Amino acid sequence: MSNHSNAQTHAQKADIFCQDEARVDWHSKALWTLREKRDRAAASLPEWEQLRQLASEIKLHTLTNLATYLEEFEKNCHANGIQVHWAKDGEEHNKIVHSILSNITLRNW
């Protein structure tokens, strides 16, 4: 499934959501509550901006080197007897999971 069709689906769902005034009001209040909590937390830490900057740099580094980290993760998994499955999209993921589940016997918990 392409990102374009996902975006259309999301936009269509958002239109439906926005037609329900009670939901929109709830969503708005929930967002403002979260923002207020974030602002209180930020105000309680003098080094808030430095922490935000550090987190941003860590995120950028991680995303820039994601392929390397994923390959290292896979190598460590294999070293510990764990099989890693890679999927290009949700459909392939579902096929992999279905295949795995079809080939095992599940026990009642």
C-alpha positions as CSV (number, residue, x, y, z in Angstrom):
1,M,0.0,0.0,0.0
2,S,1.4,3.3,-1.0
3,N,1.8,6.3,1.4
4,H,-0.5,8.3,-0.9
5,S,-3.4,5.9,-0.3
6,N,-2.6,5.8,3.4
7,A,-2.7,9.6,3.5
8,Q,-6.1,9.7,1.7
9,T,-7.5,7.1,4.1
10,H,-6.2,9.1,7.0
11,A,-7.7,12.3,5.6
12,Q,-11.0,10.6,5.1
13,K,-11.0,9.3,8.6
14,A,-10.0,12.8,9.9
15,D,-13.0,14.3,8.1
16,I,-15.3,11.8,9.7
17,F,-13.7,12.4,13.1
18,C,-14.1,16.1,12.8
19,Q,-17.8,15.8,12.1
20,D,-18.3,14.6,15.7
21,E,-18.1,17.8,17.7
22,A,-17.9,15.9,21.1
23,R,-14.9,14.0,19.9
24,V,-13.2,17.1,18.5
25,D,-13.8,18.9,21.9
26,W,-12.4,15.9,23.8
27,H,-9.4,15.7,21.5
28,S,-8.7,19.4,21.9
29,K,-9.0,19.3,25.7
30,A,-6.7,16.2,25.8
31,L,-4.0,17.9,23.7
32,W,-4.1,21.1,25.9
33,T,-3.9,19.0,29.0
34,L,-0.8,17.3,27.6
35,R,0.8,20.6,26.6
36,E,0.2,22.0,30.0
37,K,1.8,19.0,31.6
38,R,4.8,19.3,29.3
39,D,5.1,23.1,30.0
40,R,5.0,22.4,33.8
41,A,7.7,19.8,33.4
42,A,9.8,22.1,31.2
43,A,9.5,24.9,33.7
44,S,10.7,22.7,36.5
45,L,14.0,21.9,34.8
46,P,16.4,24.7,34.2
47,E,18.3,22.6,31.7
48,W,15.2,21.8,29.7
49,E,16.4,23.4,26.4
50,Q,19.8,21.7,26.7
51,L,18.0,18.3,27.2
52,R,15.8,19.0,24.2
53,Q,18.8,19.8,22.1
54,L,20.7,16.7,23.2
55,A,17.6,14.5,22.5
56,S,17.3,16.0,19.1
57,E,21.0,15.3,18.4
58,I,20.6,11.7,19.6
59,K,17.5,11.2,17.4
60,L,19.3,12.6,14.3
61,H,22.4,10.4,15.0
62,T,20.2,7.4,15.4
63,L,18.2,7.9,12.3
64,T,21.2,8.8,10.3
65,N,22.9,5.5,11.4
66,L,19.7,3.4,11.6
67,A,20.8,0.9,9.0
68,T,24.0,0.2,10.8
69,Y,22.2,-0.2,14.2
70,L,19.7,-2.5,12.7
71,E,22.4,-4.7,11.1
72,E,24.2,-4.8,14.4
73,F,20.9,-5.7,16.2
74,E,20.4,-8.6,13.7
75,K,23.9,-9.8,14.1
76,N,23.5,-9.9,17.9
77,C,20.2,-11.7,17.6
78,H,21.7,-14.3,15.3
79,A,24.6,-14.8,17.8
80,N,21.9,-15.5,20.5
81,G,20.0,-17.9,18.3
82,I,17.2,-15.5,17.5
83,Q,15.9,-15.2,13.9
84,V,15.1,-11.8,12.6
85,H,12.5,-11.2,9.9
86,W,12.5,-8.1,7.7
87,A,9.4,-6.7,6.0
88,K,9.1,-3.9,3.5
89,D,5.6,-3.0,4.5
90,G,2.6,-4.0,6.7
91,E,1.4,-6.5,4.1
92,E,4.7,-8.4,4.1
93,H,4.8,-8.2,7.9
94,N,1.4,-9.8,8.1
95,K,2.4,-12.6,5.7
96,I,5.5,-13.3,7.8
97,V,3.6,-13.4,11.1
98,H,0.9,-15.6,9.6
99,S,3.5,-18.0,8.3
100,I,5.2,-18.2,11.7
101,L,1.9,-18.7,13.5
102,S,0.8,-21.3,10.9
103,N,3.9,-23.4,11.6
104,I,3.7,-23.6,15.4
105,T,1.4,-25.2,17.9
106,L,0.0,-22.7,20.3
107,R,-0.5,-23.8,23.9
108,N,-3.3,-22.6,26.1
109,W,-2.0,-20.2,28.7
